[in-house]
Amino acid sequence: MGVIQNQQWIICFAKSQTARIMFKKILVAIDNSDISQLVIKEVESLALAMDASVMLVYVQTSFNEQYLNPILLQPDSFYTNLHTEAMQDYMKQWENLKQEKIDWLRSLSQKISNHGIKTEFTLNFGDPSRMICELAQSWNADLIMLGRRGHSGLSELFLGSVSNYVLHHAPCSVLTVQPQEVTTSPELKQQEKFEAV
């Protein structure tokens, strides 16, 4: 065993053997965000290098922007026909939303499969944090990959953090993908603040 010290880093390595971690089943949690596109690119590279299979996971939750809120569908004893029509319309919208997500997942799955990677997908409803961990357990995933939006402080306290929950509760290794920050000039930042007002 050798040790290399380089400023703040201490790197240990085995001189005669190279340790290699192999992931054969990678569960990839995605949503409609830009960071998910980056996660997809990363999983393609990793799965090809490790000859791993991939499962894409999308979890629909009430906090998604496309969530259909049933608050207006409460039964009303005076207008039962309106309630029935509203419920039928609501169910039709849910089926359309579900089919859109399935088509989107199928398209992403096909794109990854075209690179020679065995890929499957699943659409679920519920709490993304818990659902991702449960699916990783039941599918026997070796690795969970997901994006990190970078919430911190109060926003993380109030909004929660799927990646943080998964990091602490996953039954396997977790790789979070974080977008690279784009540095902008002070003048551009000032202009963005002015345009936002």
Backbone torsions as a table, in degrees:
resi	resn	phi	psi	omega
1	MET	NA	131.3	177.1
2	GLY	-117.2	157.7	178.8
3	VAL	-128.9	130.1	175.5
4	ILE	-114.7	127.5	176.6
5	GLN	-107.0	126.4	179.9
6	ASN	-135.7	98.9	-176.8
7	GLN	52.4	-107.5	-175.7
8	GLN	-92.0	-9.1	-174.5
9	TRP	-98.5	140.6	171.1
10	ILE	-121.1	120.6	-176.7
11	ILE	-114.8	123.6	176.6
12	CYS	-102.3	140.2	178.2
13	PHE	-146.8	154.3	175.9
14	ALA	-94.5	125.9	-175.6
15	LYS	-70.1	-34.6	-173.9
16	SER	-98.0	-20.2	-177.4
17	GLN	-129.1	147.9	174.9
18	THR	-106.1	120.6	176.6
19	ALA	-75.6	134.4	-179.0
20	ARG	-134.0	122.8	177.4
21	ILE	-91.2	130.9	179.8
22	MET	-114.6	128.6	174.2
23	PHE	-111.9	122.8	-179.4
24	LYS	-104.8	-22.9	-179.7
25	LYS	-132.7	112.5	-176.5
26	ILE	-113.1	118.3	175.8
27	LEU	-92.7	127.0	-174.9
28	VAL	-118.4	112.1	178.8
29	ALA	-88.6	123.4	-177.0
30	ILE	-131.9	161.6	172.2
31	ASP	-142.1	-162.7	-178.0
32	ASN	-88.8	11.1	-175.9
33	SER	-80.6	164.1	177.1
34	ASP	-63.3	-34.2	-179.0
35	ILE	-63.1	-29.4	178.6
36	SER	-64.1	-34.0	176.7
37	GLN	-63.9	-38.2	176.6
38	LEU	-66.9	-39.7	177.9
39	VAL	-62.0	-42.4	179.4
40	ILE	-60.3	-45.1	178.3
41	LYS	-60.6	-42.9	-179.0
42	GLU	-65.9	-41.8	-178.5
43	VAL	-68.6	-33.6	176.5
44	GLU	-59.4	-46.4	179.9
45	SER	-63.9	-46.5	-177.5
46	LEU	-66.9	-44.5	-178.8
47	ALA	-64.6	-38.3	176.7
48	LEU	-64.8	-43.9	-178.3
49	ALA	-65.8	-31.6	-175.1
50	MET	-106.9	3.2	-177.5
51	ASP	52.6	48.7	-176.3
52	ALA	-101.4	155.6	171.8
53	SER	-94.8	156.1	-173.0
54	VAL	-126.7	139.4	169.0
55	MET	-120.6	120.7	175.2
56	LEU	-86.1	134.3	-178.7
57	VAL	-125.9	128.0	171.4
58	TYR	-124.2	129.9	179.9
59	VAL	-116.1	115.9	176.4
60	GLN	-80.8	129.4	-179.4
61	THR	-133.7	165.0	-179.4
62	SER	-67.4	-11.3	179.2
63	PHE	-93.0	-5.1	175.1
64	ASN	-68.0	148.4	-177.4
65	GLU	-64.9	-25.2	-177.7
66	GLN	-95.1	6.3	-178.4
67	TYR	-61.2	135.0	178.4
68	LEU	-92.3	120.2	-175.7
69	ASN	-90.3	119.4	-177.8
70	PRO	-84.8	15.4	-174.8
71	ILE	-58.2	-32.6	-178.0
72	LEU	-85.1	2.2	-175.8
73	LEU	-99.1	21.3	179.3
74	GLN	-68.7	137.2	-179.4
75	PRO	-62.5	139.4	-180.0
76	ASP	-127.5	121.3	-173.6
77	SER	-63.5	-23.4	-178.3
78	PHE	-86.5	-26.3	-174.4
79	TYR	-125.9	58.9	-176.5
80	THR	-65.0	-33.7	178.2
81	ASN	-65.4	-39.7	177.7
82	LEU	-64.5	-38.4	179.3
83	HIS	-64.0	-43.7	-179.6
84	THR	-62.6	-45.0	178.8
85	GLU	-64.5	-42.1	179.0
86	ALA	-63.8	-40.7	179.5
87	MET	-65.2	-41.3	178.2
88	GLN	-63.8	-42.6	177.8
89	ASP	-63.6	-42.5	178.7
90	TYR	-60.4	-46.6	-179.6
91	MET	-63.7	-37.5	177.7
92	LYS	-64.9	-42.1	177.5
93	GLN	-62.5	-40.9	178.3
94	TRP	-62.1	-44.0	179.5
95	GLU	-63.3	-40.2	177.7
96	ASN	-63.7	-44.5	178.4
97	LEU	-62.4	-44.3	178.7
98	LYS	-60.7	-44.3	-179.9
99	GLN	-65.9	-37.6	175.8
100	GLU	-59.1	-45.6	-178.9
101	LYS	-66.8	-39.8	178.4
102	ILE	-63.7	-43.9	178.5
103	ASP	-61.9	-41.8	178.4
104	TRP	-62.9	-45.6	178.8
105	LEU	-64.5	-40.7	178.7
106	ARG	-61.6	-41.1	178.9
107	SER	-63.7	-46.8	178.0
108	LEU	-63.0	-41.9	179.5
109	SER	-61.1	-42.9	178.6
110	GLN	-64.4	-40.7	179.0
111	LYS	-59.5	-43.6	179.2
112	ILE	-70.7	-40.8	179.4
113	SER	-61.5	-31.5	179.0
114	ASN	-62.4	-17.8	176.3
115	HIS	-89.6	6.1	179.1
116	GLY	86.2	21.0	-179.0
117	ILE	-105.7	126.7	176.6
118	LYS	-66.8	120.5	-173.2
119	THR	-134.3	139.5	172.5
120	GLU	-135.4	172.4	-179.1
121	PHE	-146.5	160.7	176.2
122	THR	-146.3	142.6	176.0
123	LEU	-113.4	127.4	-177.7
124	ASN	-131.5	163.8	178.5
125	PHE	-124.4	135.5	178.2
126	GLY	142.2	-154.0	179.6
127	ASP	-82.1	114.8	-176.5
128	PRO	-56.6	-41.5	-176.9
129	SER	-57.1	-53.9	-178.0
130	ARG	-70.4	-40.3	-177.6
131	MET	-62.2	-41.1	179.3
132	ILE	-61.4	-45.7	179.8
133	CYS	-65.3	-41.4	178.9
134	GLU	-64.7	-42.5	178.4
135	LEU	-65.5	-39.1	177.7
136	ALA	-60.9	-39.7	179.1
137	GLN	-66.9	-50.2	-175.2
138	SER	-70.2	-29.7	-179.9
139	TRP	-88.5	-6.2	-176.9
140	ASN	59.7	45.5	179.7
141	ALA	-67.1	144.1	174.3
142	ASP	-90.1	-23.9	-175.3
143	LEU	-150.2	140.2	170.5
144	ILE	-111.0	129.8	174.5
145	MET	-116.1	134.6	177.1
146	LEU	-156.0	160.8	179.4
147	GLY	-84.3	156.5	176.9
148	ARG	-122.5	121.9	-176.6
149	ARG	-81.7	-15.5	176.6
150	GLY	88.9	21.4	173.7
151	HIS	-62.3	142.4	175.3
152	SER	-150.1	166.2	177.2
153	GLY	60.5	-131.7	-175.9
154	LEU	-66.0	-37.0	-179.2
155	SER	-63.4	-37.1	177.3
156	GLU	-70.9	-36.2	178.6
157	LEU	-62.8	-45.5	-176.9
158	PHE	-82.9	-40.5	-177.1
159	LEU	-87.0	-20.9	-175.5
160	GLY	78.9	174.1	179.5
161	SER	-143.1	114.1	178.3
162	VAL	-61.4	-46.2	-177.8
163	SER	-62.2	-39.1	179.0
164	ASN	-64.3	-44.8	178.4
165	TYR	-60.9	-47.8	-178.0
166	VAL	-62.0	-41.6	178.1
167	LEU	-56.5	-36.3	-175.6
168	HIS	-92.9	-13.4	-175.0
169	HIS	-125.2	-2.0	-176.1
170	ALA	-68.6	146.4	177.8
171	PRO	-85.3	6.1	-177.5
172	CYS	-149.5	-175.3	178.0
173	SER	-66.6	152.7	-178.8
174	VAL	-130.9	135.0	175.3
175	LEU	-121.7	116.6	176.7
176	THR	-98.7	137.4	179.2
177	VAL	-108.2	125.2	-176.7
178	GLN	-117.8	136.8	180.0
179	PRO	-67.2	147.4	175.8
180	GLN	-76.2	135.8	179.3
181	GLU	-75.0	137.1	176.9
182	VAL	-93.4	124.2	179.2
183	THR	-83.8	133.5	178.7
184	THR	-122.9	155.6	-179.6
185	SER	-69.4	155.3	177.5
186	PRO	-58.1	-33.8	179.8
187	GLU	-65.6	-41.3	180.0
188	LEU	-67.6	-39.5	177.4
189	LYS	-61.5	-41.8	179.7
190	GLN	-64.7	-40.4	179.3
191	GLN	-65.3	-39.5	178.7
192	GLU	-64.3	-39.9	177.5
193	LYS	-63.0	-42.0	-178.4
194	PHE	-65.3	-42.1	-179.2
195	GLU	-68.4	-30.0	-179.3
196	ALA	-70.5	-24.6	-178.5
197	VAL	-82.7	NA	NA
